[in-house]
Amino acid sequence: MKALLKIPVLVILLSALTTSCATTVRVRPANSVVVTKVHNPRVIVHKNVKYYRSGGVWYIKKNRGYVTVAAPVGIRVQALPRGYKVVKVKGVRYYRHNGIYYKKSGRNYVVVNV
């Protein structure tokens, strides 16, 4: 008798554990990190927006702090951040750092989508 009761209880427990009660998932955007000071930032203006780059991380100024943002595609920089890796995608040479791809263009590097 006890064995017969254990089977429905196990089925109910397994079904309760495998079903999800969540209907929506909220993901915080990548620009949620706020810092109050950026160490020796390089200021780059792109499409009338001032971007600050320090250690390969991109920021914009907001209120009294800085907010991390994704690197804007098309922005030109004179030097690559330390720790970049050379990668080839479909025979084209790119430079990657923190998930950002740069392509050499003359004496500069341009942020591109790959």
Buried (B, 14 or more C-beta within 10 A) or exposed (E): EEEEEEEEEEEEEEEEEEEEEEEEEEEEEEBEBEEEEBEEBEEBEBEEEEBBBBEBBBBBBEEEEBBBBEBBEEBBBEEBBEEBEEEEEEEEEBBBBEEBBBBEEEEEBBBBEE
